[in-house]
Amino acid sequence: SQTIHQWPATLVQPVGSPLSLECTVEGTSNPNLYWYRQAAGRGLQLLFYSVGIGQISSEVPQNLSASRPQDRQFILSSKKLLLSDSGFYLCAWSVKGVQPQHFGDGTRLSIL
Amino acid sequence: ILNVEQSPQSLHVQEGDSTNFTCSFPSSNFYALHWYRWETAKSPEALFVMTLNGDEKKKGRISATLNTKEGYSYLYIKGSQPEDSATYLCAWIDMNTGFQKLVFGTGTRLLVSP
């Protein structure tokens, strides 16, 4: 069966520090991978998606970047965090086509 | 950005009550609609993926209908149980943007009291 791992579960970072959140998927090949953010009082917002290694689509101009160095690994990064980067970050995967997405447990990021 | 709206924002029912809530989305360029259940301290779980106007899907006591011409979907829960307490999210896909891009509503938070 397929599983998705996302870490860390919580993170407290100072403004201006770098960020690296990692997500890995097991039990499937060539998945679509996604990063979402939920800011306080808002719905899930798609940040990035990837349909293959090295292929990243950015949905919202922002202070973040994403990379997919391996088929089942998706990384969310920032060189310098802003206060507005605070939120709950979710990684998800799906098979190709109009299929449901499967989410990780999320990372609660607080910027001080 | 085109909006997906869900109503009500929150709902509190008694065990055994049946309930329903609404997801409204742009009726033009419809591609698909997803429903997810998000329980506290867990990750969102897919309930349904709906693509055809008039579609009805069912999973246990939960069912959903879809009207793409008028841009809405209803989610029904029959005989609510405390374990149904969760936030229910819908997400719309625009045919012009591809199947990867889900636009989520802010959800309906359901609380079922014993």
Interface residues (C-beta under 8 A of the other chain):
Chain A: N32 Y34 G41 R42 G43 L44 Q45 L46 Y49 V51 S57 E59 L90 S94 G97 V98 Q99 P100 Q101 H102 F103 G104 D105 G106
Chain B: V4 Y31 A32 H34 Y36 K42 S43 P44 E45 A46 V49 T51 L89 A91 I93 F99 Q100 K101 L102 V103 F104 G105 T106 G107
